Amino acid sequence: MSAQKPIMRIQQNVLAVQERRLLNWLCRRLPTWVMPDHLTLLALIGAIVVFAGYAASTFNANWLWASVGGYLIQWFGDSLDGSLARYRAIERPRYGYFVDHSADALGVMFIVGGIGASPYVRFDVSLIALAGYYLLAIHAFLSGRVIDELKLSYVGAGPTELRIILIGLTVAMYVLGPSTSGNSFFNGFDLFVAAVGLILITLFVAQTLAMARRLSRLGE
């Protein structure tokens, strides 16, 4: 099998520098028995906790705090698995790329599915956000294949900023409660989640057109 050509990770989100310092600090302090695969699994568990918290909030709003905790667990595992592999120089490029992004895709399904399973956001609205995320992820993976660049942030926001936004949304759900108005087909949470999904879809279209023009100029 031919050698895996390195893929350049492009991460220009607002918190990238501060987050990198924190991740390096954590990598130096993790026990030696903790391996990247453990962290990938932990991230997936965190996503399941997010789902469970949202779903259980149907019965008691206090369960939303479990979702907040799940986001923190998911950030810890998802941000550190690749960082730890690179810090210890134990990368397995093909395996790591495949397993990490497969787990990410499953984790996002749990998170966004949980939002739709809550009494705060319509399930069909949450699917708009899920479709937008998957489309942008597909663009990133295609870019990694055709130009060896994996873009991890757009308009200054990456996975960490998105988690912060979702934590803020979850706190707002707890404070404001589900809409009980019968006069509106969509509540404010529906409109927010739909807007995020439409922004992601718009970014996918814009980035796809830009990439097509770039490849056309290169004659490839």
MARBA-3410 file (N, C-alpha, C, O; in Angstrom, 1 decimal):
220
0.8,-1.2,0.0,0.0,0.0,0.0,0.9,1.2,0.0,1.9,1.3,0.7 ~ 0.5,2.2,-0.8,1.3,3.5,-0.9,1.3,4.2,0.4,0.3,4.1,1.1 ~ 2.3,5.0,0.6,2.4,5.8,1.8,1.3,6.9,1.8,0.9,7.4,0.8 ~ 0.7,7.2,3.0,-0.3,8.2,3.2,0.3,9.6,3.1,1.2,9.9,3.9 ~ -0.2,10.3,2.1,0.3,11.7,2.0,-0.2,12.6,3.1,-1.4,12.5,3.3
0.6,13.3,3.8,0.2,14.1,4.9,-0.9,15.1,4.5,-0.8,15.7,3.4 ~ -1.9,15.3,5.3,-3.0,16.3,5.1,-2.8,17.4,6.0,-2.6,17.3,7.2 ~ -2.8,18.6,5.4,-2.6,19.8,6.2,-3.9,20.2,6.9,-4.9,20.4,6.2 ~ -3.8,20.4,8.2,-5.0,20.8,9.0,-5.0,22.3,9.1,-4.1,22.9,9.5 ~ -6.1,22.9,8.6,-6.3,24.3,8.6,-7.3,24.7,9.7,-8.5,24.4,9.5
-6.8,25.3,10.8,-7.7,25.6,11.9,-7.5,27.1,12.3,-6.5,27.5,12.8 ~ -8.4,28.0,11.9,-8.3,29.4,12.1,-9.5,29.9,13.0,-9.8,31.1,12.8 ~ -10.0,29.1,13.8,-11.1,29.6,14.7,-10.6,30.5,15.8,-9.4,30.5,16.1 ~ -11.5,31.3,16.3,-11.1,32.3,17.3,-10.3,31.8,18.5,-9.4,32.5,18.9 ~ -10.7,30.7,19.0,-10.1,30.1,20.2,-8.9,29.2,19.9,-8.4,28.5,20.8
-8.5,29.1,18.7,-7.5,28.1,18.3,-6.2,28.1,19.1,-5.7,27.1,19.6 ~ -5.6,29.3,19.3,-4.3,29.5,19.9,-4.5,29.1,21.4,-3.7,28.4,21.9 ~ -5.5,29.7,22.1,-5.7,29.4,23.5,-6.0,27.9,23.7,-5.5,27.3,24.7 ~ -6.8,27.4,22.8,-7.2,25.9,23.0,-5.9,25.1,22.8,-5.8,24.1,23.5 ~ -5.1,25.4,21.8,-3.9,24.6,21.6,-3.0,24.6,22.8,-2.4,23.6,23.2
-2.8,25.7,23.5,-2.0,25.8,24.7,-2.6,24.9,25.8,-1.9,24.2,26.5 ~ -3.9,24.9,26.0,-4.6,24.1,27.0,-4.4,22.6,26.6,-4.2,21.8,27.5 ~ -4.6,22.3,25.4,-4.5,20.9,25.0,-3.1,20.3,25.2,-2.9,19.2,25.6 ~ -2.1,21.2,24.9,-0.7,20.8,25.1,-0.4,20.6,26.6,0.3,19.6,27.0 ~ -1.0,21.4,27.4,-0.9,21.3,28.9,-1.5,20.0,29.3,-0.9,19.3,30.2
-2.6,19.7,28.8,-3.3,18.5,29.2,-2.6,17.2,28.7,-2.5,16.2,29.5 ~ -2.0,17.3,27.5,-1.3,16.1,27.0,-0.1,15.8,27.9,0.2,14.6,28.1 ~ 0.6,16.8,28.4,1.7,16.6,29.2,1.3,15.9,30.6,2.2,15.3,31.2 ~ 0.1,16.0,31.0,-0.3,15.5,32.3,-1.2,14.3,32.2,-1.6,13.8,33.3 ~ -1.6,13.8,31.1,-2.4,12.6,31.0,-1.6,11.4,31.4,-0.4,11.3,31.0
-2.2,10.5,32.1,-1.4,9.2,32.5,-1.0,8.5,31.2,-1.7,8.6,30.2 ~ 0.1,7.8,31.3,0.6,7.1,30.2,-0.3,6.0,29.7,-0.2,5.6,28.5 ~ -1.2,5.5,30.5,-2.1,4.4,30.1,-3.3,5.0,29.2,-3.9,4.2,28.6 ~ -3.5,6.3,29.3,-4.5,6.9,28.5,-4.0,6.9,27.0,-3.0,7.5,26.7 ~ -4.8,6.3,26.1,-4.4,6.3,24.7,-5.5,7.0,23.9,-6.6,7.3,24.3
-5.1,7.5,22.6,-6.0,8.2,21.8,-7.3,7.5,21.6,-8.4,8.1,21.6 ~ -7.3,6.2,21.4,-8.6,5.4,21.2,-9.5,5.6,22.4,-10.7,5.7,22.3 ~ -8.9,5.6,23.6,-9.7,5.8,24.8,-10.5,7.2,24.8,-11.6,7.3,25.1 ~ -9.7,8.2,24.3,-10.3,9.5,24.2,-11.4,9.6,23.1,-12.4,10.3,23.3 ~ -11.2,8.9,22.0,-12.2,8.9,21.0,-13.5,8.3,21.5,-14.6,8.7,21.2
-13.3,7.2,22.3,-14.5,6.5,22.9,-15.2,7.4,23.9,-16.4,7.5,24.0 ~ -14.3,8.2,24.7,-14.9,9.1,25.7,-15.7,10.2,25.0,-16.8,10.6,25.5 ~ -15.2,10.7,23.8,-16.0,11.7,23.1,-17.3,11.2,22.7,-18.3,11.9,22.7 ~ -17.4,9.9,22.2,-18.6,9.3,21.8,-19.6,9.2,23.0,-20.8,9.4,22.9 ~ -19.0,8.8,24.1,-19.8,8.6,25.3,-20.4,10.0,25.7,-21.6,10.1,26.1
-19.6,11.1,25.6,-20.0,12.4,25.9,-21.2,12.8,25.0,-22.2,13.4,25.5 ~ -21.1,12.4,23.7,-22.2,12.7,22.8,-23.5,12.0,23.2,-24.6,12.5,23.1 ~ -23.4,10.8,23.7,-24.5,10.0,24.1,-25.1,10.6,25.4,-26.4,10.6,25.5 ~ -24.3,11.1,26.3,-24.8,11.8,27.5,-25.6,13.1,27.1,-26.6,13.4,27.6 ~ -25.1,13.8,26.0,-25.8,15.0,25.5,-27.2,14.6,25.1,-28.2,15.2,25.4
-27.2,13.5,24.3,-28.5,13.0,23.8,-29.4,12.6,24.9,-30.6,13.0,24.9 ~ -28.9,11.9,25.9,-29.8,11.5,27.0,-30.3,12.6,27.8,-31.5,12.6,28.2 ~ -29.5,13.7,28.0,-29.9,14.8,28.7,-31.0,15.6,28.0,-32.0,16.0,28.7 ~ -30.9,15.8,26.7,-31.9,16.4,26.0,-33.2,15.6,26.0,-34.3,16.2,26.2 ~ -33.1,14.3,25.8,-34.3,13.5,25.7,-35.0,13.5,27.0,-36.2,13.5,27.1
-34.2,13.4,28.1,-34.8,13.3,29.5,-35.4,14.7,29.9,-36.2,14.7,30.8 ~ -35.0,15.7,29.2,-35.5,17.1,29.6,-37.0,17.2,29.3,-37.7,18.1,29.7 ~ -37.5,16.2,28.6,-39.0,16.1,28.3,-39.7,16.0,29.7,-40.8,16.4,29.8 ~ -39.1,15.3,30.6,-39.7,15.0,31.9,-39.3,16.0,33.0,-40.0,16.3,33.9 ~ -38.0,16.5,32.9,-37.5,17.5,33.9,-36.4,18.3,33.3,-35.5,17.8,32.7
-36.6,19.6,33.3,-35.6,20.5,32.7,-34.2,20.4,33.3,-33.3,20.8,32.6 ~ -34.1,19.9,34.5,-32.8,19.8,35.1,-31.9,18.9,34.4,-30.7,18.9,34.5 ~ -32.5,18.0,33.6,-31.6,17.0,32.8,-30.8,17.8,31.7,-29.8,17.2,31.2 ~ -31.2,19.0,31.4,-30.4,19.8,30.5,-29.0,20.0,31.0,-28.0,20.1,30.1 ~ -28.8,20.0,32.3,-27.4,20.2,32.8,-26.6,18.9,32.5,-25.3,19.0,32.4
-27.2,17.8,32.3,-26.5,16.6,31.9,-25.9,16.8,30.5,-24.8,16.4,30.2 ~ -26.7,17.4,29.7,-26.3,17.7,28.3,-25.1,18.7,28.3,-24.1,18.5,27.5 ~ -25.1,19.7,29.2,-24.0,20.6,29.3,-22.7,19.8,29.7,-21.7,20.0,29.2 ~ -22.9,18.9,30.7,-21.7,18.1,31.1,-21.3,17.2,30.0,-20.1,17.0,29.8 ~ -22.2,16.7,29.2,-21.9,15.9,28.1,-21.0,16.6,27.0,-20.1,16.0,26.4
-21.4,17.9,26.8,-20.6,18.7,25.9,-19.1,18.8,26.3,-18.2,18.7,25.5 ~ -18.9,19.0,27.6,-17.6,19.1,28.2,-16.8,17.8,28.0,-15.6,17.8,27.7 ~ -17.5,16.7,28.3,-16.8,15.4,28.1,-16.5,15.2,26.7,-15.4,14.7,26.3 ~ -17.4,15.5,25.8,-17.2,15.3,24.4,-16.1,16.2,23.8,-15.2,15.7,23.0 ~ -16.0,17.4,24.3,-14.9,18.3,23.9,-13.5,17.7,24.4,-12.6,17.6,23.6
-13.5,17.2,25.6,-12.2,16.7,26.2,-11.7,15.5,25.3,-10.6,15.5,24.9 ~ -12.6,14.6,25.0,-12.2,13.4,24.3,-11.9,13.7,22.8,-10.9,13.3,22.3 ~ -12.8,14.5,22.2,-12.6,14.8,20.8,-11.4,15.7,20.5,-10.7,15.5,19.5 ~ -11.1,16.7,21.4,-10.0,17.6,21.1,-8.7,17.0,21.5,-7.7,17.4,20.9 ~ -8.7,16.0,22.4,-7.4,15.4,22.9,-7.0,14.2,22.1,-5.8,13.8,22.2
-7.9,13.4,21.5,-7.4,12.2,20.9,-6.3,12.4,19.9,-5.3,11.7,19.9 ~ -6.6,13.2,18.9,-5.5,13.5,17.9,-4.3,14.3,18.5,-3.2,14.0,18.1 ~ -4.6,15.2,19.4,-3.6,16.0,20.0,-2.6,15.1,20.8,-1.4,15.3,20.7 ~ -3.1,14.1,21.5,-2.3,13.2,22.2,-1.4,12.3,21.3,-0.3,12.0,21.6 ~ -2.0,11.8,20.2,-1.3,11.0,19.3,-0.1,11.8,18.7,1.0,11.3,18.6
-0.4,13.1,18.3,0.7,13.9,17.8,1.7,14.2,18.9,2.9,14.3,18.6 ~ 1.3,14.5,20.1,2.2,14.8,21.2,3.2,13.7,21.5,4.4,13.9,21.7 ~ 2.6,12.5,21.5,3.5,11.3,21.8,4.1,10.7,20.5,4.8,9.7,20.6 ~ 3.8,11.3,19.4,4.4,10.8,18.1,4.0,9.3,17.8,4.8,8.5,17.5 ~ 2.7,9.0,18.1,2.2,7.7,17.9,1.1,7.7,16.9,0.2,6.9,16.9
1.1,8.7,15.9,0.0,8.8,14.9,0.0,7.5,14.1,1.0,6.9,13.7 ~ -1.3,7.2,13.7,-1.6,6.2,12.7,-2.5,6.9,11.7,-3.7,6.8,11.8 ~ -1.9,7.5,10.7,-2.7,8.5,9.9,-4.0,7.9,9.3,-5.0,8.5,9.4 ~ -3.9,6.7,8.6,-5.1,6.1,8.0,-6.1,5.7,9.1,-7.3,6.1,9.0 ~ -5.6,5.0,10.0,-6.5,4.5,11.1,-7.1,5.6,11.9,-8.3,5.7,12.1
-6.3,6.6,12.3,-6.8,7.7,13.1,-7.8,8.5,12.3,-8.8,8.9,12.9 ~ -7.5,8.8,11.1,-8.3,9.6,10.3,-9.7,9.0,10.1,-10.8,9.6,10.3 ~ -9.7,7.7,9.8,-10.9,6.9,9.6,-11.8,6.8,10.9,-12.9,7.1,10.9 ~ -11.1,6.4,12.0,-11.9,6.1,13.2,-12.3,7.4,13.9,-13.5,7.5,14.3 ~ -11.5,8.4,13.9,-11.8,9.7,14.5,-13.0,10.3,13.9,-14.0,10.7,14.5
-13.0,10.4,12.5,-14.0,11.1,11.8,-15.3,10.3,11.8,-16.4,10.8,11.7 ~ -15.2,9.0,11.8,-16.4,8.1,11.9,-17.1,8.3,13.2,-18.3,8.4,13.3 ~ -16.3,8.4,14.3,-16.8,8.6,15.6,-17.4,10.0,15.7,-18.5,10.2,16.3 ~ -16.8,11.0,15.1,-17.4,12.3,15.1,-18.7,12.4,14.4,-19.7,13.0,14.9 ~ -18.8,11.7,13.3,-20.1,11.6,12.6,-21.2,11.0,13.4,-22.3,11.5,13.4
-20.9,10.0,14.1,-21.9,9.3,15.0,-22.2,10.2,16.2,-23.4,10.3,16.6 ~ -21.2,10.9,16.7,-21.4,11.8,17.8,-22.3,12.9,17.5,-23.2,13.3,18.3 ~ -22.1,13.5,16.3,-23.0,14.6,15.9,-24.4,14.2,15.7,-25.3,14.9,16.0 ~ -24.6,13.0,15.2,-25.9,12.4,15.1,-26.6,12.4,16.5,-27.8,12.7,16.6 ~ -25.9,11.9,17.5,-26.5,11.8,18.8,-26.8,13.2,19.4,-27.9,13.5,19.9
-25.9,14.2,19.2,-26.1,15.5,19.7,-27.3,16.2,19.1,-28.2,16.7,19.7 ~ -27.3,16.3,17.7,-28.3,17.0,17.0,-29.6,16.2,17.2,-30.7,16.8,17.3 ~ -29.6,14.9,17.1,-30.8,14.1,17.4,-31.3,14.3,18.7,-32.6,14.4,18.9 ~ -30.5,14.5,19.7,-31.0,14.8,21.1,-31.7,16.2,21.1,-32.7,16.3,21.8 ~ -31.1,17.2,20.4,-31.8,18.5,20.4,-33.2,18.3,19.8,-34.1,18.9,20.3
-33.3,17.5,18.8,-34.6,17.3,18.2,-35.5,16.4,19.0,-36.8,16.5,18.9 ~ -35.0,15.6,19.9,-35.8,14.8,20.8,-36.2,15.6,22.0,-37.1,15.1,22.8 ~ -35.7,16.7,22.2,-36.1,17.6,23.4,-37.4,18.3,23.1,-37.9,18.3,21.9 ~ -38.1,18.8,24.1,-39.3,19.5,23.9,-39.1,21.0,23.4,-40.1,21.7,23.3 ~ -37.9,21.3,23.1,-37.5,22.7,22.8,-37.4,23.0,21.3,-37.6,24.1,20.8
-37.0,21.9,20.5,-36.8,22.1,19.1,-37.5,21.0,18.3,-37.4,19.8,18.7 ~ -38.2,21.3,17.3,-38.8,20.3,16.4,-37.8,19.4,15.8,-36.7,19.9,15.4 ~ -38.1,18.1,15.7,-37.2,17.2,15.2,-36.8,17.4,13.7,-35.7,17.3,13.3 ~ -37.8,17.8,12.9,-37.6,18.1,11.5,-36.6,19.3,11.4,-35.9,19.4,10.4 ~ -36.8,20.3,12.3,-35.9,21.4,12.2,-34.4,21.0,12.6,-33.5,21.5,11.9
-34.3,20.1,13.5,-32.9,19.7,13.9,-32.3,19.0,12.7,-31.0,19.0,12.6 ~ -33.1,18.3,11.9,-32.5,17.6,10.7,-31.9,18.6,9.7,-30.9,18.2,9.0 ~ -32.4,19.8,9.7,-31.8,20.8,8.8,-30.3,21.1,9.3,-29.4,21.2,8.5 ~ -30.2,21.3,10.6,-28.8,21.5,11.1,-27.9,20.3,10.9,-26.7,20.4,10.6 ~ -28.5,19.1,11.1,-27.7,17.9,10.9,-27.2,17.8,9.4,-26.1,17.4,9.2
-28.1,18.1,8.5,-27.8,18.0,7.1,-26.7,19.0,6.8,-25.7,18.7,6.0 ~ -26.8,20.2,7.3,-25.8,21.3,7.1,-24.4,20.9,7.6,-23.4,21.1,6.9 ~ -24.4,20.3,8.8,-23.1,19.8,9.4,-22.5,18.7,8.5,-21.3,18.8,8.2 ~ -23.3,17.8,8.1,-22.8,16.7,7.3,-22.3,17.2,5.9,-21.2,16.7,5.5 ~ -23.0,18.1,5.3,-22.5,18.6,4.0,-21.2,19.3,4.2,-20.3,19.1,3.3
-21.0,20.1,5.2,-19.8,20.8,5.4,-18.6,19.8,5.7,-17.5,20.0,5.3 ~ -19.0,18.8,6.5,-18.0,17.7,6.8,-17.6,17.0,5.5,-16.4,16.7,5.3 ~ -18.5,16.7,4.6,-18.2,16.1,3.4,-17.3,17.0,2.5,-16.3,16.5,1.9 ~ -17.6,18.3,2.5,-16.7,19.2,1.8,-15.2,19.1,2.4,-14.3,19.1,1.6 ~ -15.1,19.1,3.7,-13.8,19.1,4.3,-13.1,17.8,3.9,-11.9,17.8,3.6
-13.8,16.7,4.0,-13.1,15.4,3.6,-12.8,15.3,2.1,-11.7,14.8,1.8 ~ -13.6,15.9,1.3,-13.3,15.9,-0.2,-12.1,16.8,-0.4,-11.2,16.5,-1.2 ~ -12.0,17.9,0.3,-10.8,18.8,0.2,-9.6,18.1,0.6,-8.5,18.3,0.0 ~ -9.7,17.3,1.7,-8.5,16.5,2.1,-8.0,15.5,1.1,-6.9,15.2,1.0 ~ -9.0,15.1,0.3,-8.6,14.1,-0.8,-8.0,14.8,-2.0,-7.0,14.3,-2.6
-8.6,15.9,-2.4,-8.2,16.5,-3.7,-7.1,17.6,-3.6,-6.3,17.7,-4.6 ~ -6.9,18.2,-2.4,-5.9,19.2,-2.3,-5.0,19.0,-1.0,-4.2,19.8,-0.7 ~ -5.3,17.9,-0.3,-4.5,17.5,0.9,-4.6,18.6,2.0,-3.7,18.9,2.7 ~ -5.8,19.3,2.1,-6.1,20.2,3.1,-7.4,19.9,3.8,-8.4,19.7,3.1 ~ -7.3,19.8,5.1,-8.5,19.5,5.9,-8.9,20.8,6.7,-8.2,21.1,7.7
-9.9,21.5,6.2,-10.3,22.7,6.9,-11.2,22.4,8.1,-12.3,21.8,7.9 ~ -10.8,22.9,9.2,-11.5,22.6,10.5,-12.3,23.7,11.0,-12.9,23.6,12.1 ~ -12.3,24.9,10.4,-13.0,26.0,10.8,-13.5,26.9,9.7,-12.9,26.9,8.6 ~ -14.6,27.6,9.9,-15.2,28.4,8.9,-15.7,29.7,9.6,-16.2,29.7,10.7 ~ -15.5,30.8,8.9,-15.8,32.2,9.4,-15.4,32.3,10.9,-16.2,32.8,11.7
-14.2,31.9,11.2,-13.7,32.0,12.6,-14.3,31.1,13.6,-14.0,31.3,14.8 ~ -15.0,30.1,13.2,-15.6,29.2,14.2,-15.3,27.8,13.8,-15.3,27.4,12.6 ~ -15.0,27.0,14.8,-14.7,25.6,14.6,-15.5,24.7,15.6,-16.5,25.3,16.2 ~ -15.2,23.5,15.8,-16.0,22.6,16.7,-16.1,23.2,18.1,-17.2,23.0,18.7 ~ -15.0,23.8,18.7,-15.1,24.3,20.0,-16.1,25.4,20.1,-16.9,25.5,21.1
-16.0,26.4,19.2,-16.9,27.5,19.2,-18.4,27.0,19.1,-19.3,27.6,19.7 ~ -18.6,26.0,18.2,-19.9,25.5,18.0,-20.4,24.9,19.3,-21.6,25.0,19.6 ~ -19.6,24.2,20.0,-20.0,23.6,21.3,-20.4,24.7,22.3,-21.4,24.5,23.0 ~ -19.6,25.8,22.3,-20.0,26.9,23.2,-21.3,27.5,22.9,-22.1,27.8,23.8 ~ -21.6,27.6,21.6,-22.9,28.1,21.1,-24.0,27.2,21.6,-25.1,27.6,22.1
-23.8,25.9,21.5,-24.8,24.9,21.8,-25.0,24.8,23.3,-26.1,24.6,23.8 ~ -23.9,25.0,24.1,-24.1,25.1,25.6,-24.9,26.3,25.9,-25.8,26.2,26.8 ~ -24.6,27.5,25.3,-25.4,28.7,25.5,-26.9,28.4,25.1,-27.8,28.9,25.9 ~ -27.1,27.7,24.0,-28.5,27.4,23.7,-29.2,26.5,24.7,-30.4,26.7,25.0 ~ -28.4,25.6,25.3,-29.0,24.7,26.3,-29.3,25.4,27.6,-30.4,25.2,28.2
-28.5,26.3,28.0,-28.8,27.1,29.2,-30.0,28.0,28.9,-30.8,28.2,29.8 ~ -30.1,28.5,27.7,-31.3,29.3,27.3,-32.6,28.5,27.4,-33.6,29.0,27.8 ~ -32.5,27.2,27.0,-33.6,26.3,27.1,-34.0,26.2,28.5,-35.2,26.2,28.8 ~ -33.1,26.0,29.4,-33.4,25.8,30.8,-34.0,27.1,31.4,-35.0,27.0,32.2 ~ -33.5,28.3,31.1,-34.0,29.5,31.6,-35.3,29.9,31.1,-36.2,30.3,31.8
-35.5,29.7,29.8,-36.7,30.2,29.1,-37.8,29.2,29.0,-39.0,29.5,29.0 ~ -37.4,27.9,29.0,-38.4,26.9,28.9,-39.0,26.7,27.5,-38.7,27.5,26.7 ~ -39.6,25.6,27.3,-40.2,25.3,25.9,-41.3,26.3,25.6,-42.0,26.8,26.6 ~ -41.5,26.6,24.4,-42.6,27.5,24.0,-44.0,26.8,24.3,-44.2,25.6,23.9 ~ -44.9,27.5,24.9,-46.2,27.0,25.1,-47.2,27.8,24.3,-48.5,27.6,24.5
-46.8,28.7,23.5,-47.7,29.5,22.7,-48.3,28.7,21.5,-47.5,28.0,20.8 ~ -49.6,28.8,21.4,-50.2,28.1,20.3,-50.3,28.9,19.0,-50.9,28.5,18.0 ~ -49.8,30.1,19.1,-49.9,31.0,18.0,-48.8,31.0,17.0,-48.9,31.5,15.9 ~ -47.7,30.3,17.3,-46.5,30.2,16.5,-46.2,28.8,16.1,-46.1,27.9,17.0 ~ -46.0,28.5,14.8,-45.7,27.2,14.4,-44.3,26.8,14.8,-44.0,25.7,15.1
-43.4,27.8,14.8,-42.0,27.6,15.2,-41.7,28.5,16.4,-42.2,29.7,16.4 ~ -41.0,28.0,17.4,-40.6,28.9,18.5,-39.2,29.5,18.2,-38.6,29.2,17.2 ~ -38.7,30.3,19.1,-37.4,30.9,18.9,-36.2,29.9,18.8,-35.3,30.1,18.0 ~ -36.3,28.8,19.5,-35.2,27.8,19.4,-35.3,27.1,18.1,-34.2,26.8,17.5 ~ -36.5,26.9,17.5,-36.6,26.3,16.2,-35.9,27.2,15.2,-35.1,26.8,14.3
-36.2,28.5,15.3,-35.7,29.5,14.3,-34.1,29.5,14.4,-33.5,29.7,13.4 ~ -33.6,29.5,15.6,-32.2,29.5,15.8,-31.5,28.3,15.2,-30.5,28.5,14.5 ~ -32.0,27.1,15.5,-31.4,25.9,15.0,-31.5,25.9,13.5,-30.6,25.5,12.8 ~ -32.7,26.3,13.0,-32.8,26.3,11.5,-31.9,27.3,10.9,-31.3,27.0,9.8 ~ -31.7,28.4,11.5,-30.7,29.4,11.0,-29.3,28.9,10.9,-28.6,29.1,9.9
-28.9,28.2,12.0,-27.6,27.6,12.0,-27.4,26.6,10.9,-26.4,26.6,10.2 ~ -28.4,25.7,10.7,-28.4,24.8,9.6,-28.3,25.4,8.2,-27.5,24.9,7.4 ~ -29.1,26.5,8.0,-29.0,27.2,6.7,-27.7,27.8,6.5,-27.2,27.9,5.4 ~ -27.1,28.4,7.5,-25.8,29.0,7.4,-24.8,27.9,7.0,-23.9,28.1,6.1 ~ -24.8,26.7,7.6,-23.9,25.6,7.3,-24.1,25.2,5.8,-23.1,24.9,5.1
-25.4,25.1,5.4,-25.6,24.7,4.0,-25.1,25.8,3.0,-24.5,25.4,2.0 ~ -25.3,27.0,3.4,-24.8,28.1,2.5,-23.3,28.1,2.4,-22.7,28.3,1.4 ~ -22.6,27.8,3.6,-21.2,27.7,3.6,-20.7,26.5,2.7,-19.7,26.7,1.9 ~ -21.4,25.4,2.7,-21.1,24.3,1.9,-21.2,24.7,0.4,-20.3,24.4,-0.4 ~ -22.2,25.4,0.0,-22.4,25.7,-1.4,-21.3,26.7,-1.8,-20.7,26.5,-2.9
-21.0,27.7,-1.0,-20.0,28.7,-1.3,-18.6,28.1,-1.4,-17.8,28.4,-2.3 ~ -18.3,27.2,-0.4,-17.0,26.6,-0.4,-16.8,25.6,-1.6,-15.7,25.4,-2.1 ~ -17.9,24.9,-1.9,-17.9,24.0,-3.1,-17.6,24.7,-4.4,-16.8,24.3,-5.2 ~ -18.3,25.9,-4.6,-18.1,26.7,-5.8,-16.6,27.2,-5.8,-16.0,27.2,-6.9 ~ -16.2,27.7,-4.7,-14.8,28.2,-4.6,-13.8,27.1,-4.9,-12.8,27.4,-5.6
-14.0,25.9,-4.4,-13.1,24.8,-4.6,-13.1,24.4,-6.1,-12.1,24.1,-6.7 ~ -14.3,24.4,-6.7,-14.4,24.0,-8.1,-13.6,25.0,-9.0,-13.0,24.6,-9.9 ~ -13.8,26.3,-8.7,-13.0,27.3,-9.4,-11.5,27.1,-9.3,-10.8,27.2,-10.2 ~ -11.1,26.8,-8.0,-9.7,26.6,-7.7,-9.1,25.5,-8.5,-8.1,25.6,-9.1 ~ -9.8,24.4,-8.5,-9.4,23.2,-9.3,-9.4,23.4,-10.8,-8.5,22.9,-11.5
-10.4,24.2,-11.2,-10.4,24.5,-12.7,-9.2,25.3,-13.1,-8.7,25.1,-14.2 ~ -8.8,26.3,-12.3,-7.7,27.1,-12.6,-6.4,26.3,-12.6,-5.5,26.5,-13.4 ~ -6.4,25.2,-11.8,-5.2,24.4,-11.7,-5.2,23.4,-12.9,-4.2,22.7,-13.1 ~ -6.3,23.3,-13.5,-6.5,22.3,-14.7,-6.5,20.9,-14.2,-6.1,20.0,-14.9 ~ -7.1,20.7,-13.0,-7.1,19.3,-12.4,-8.6,18.9,-12.2,-8.8,17.8,-11.7
END
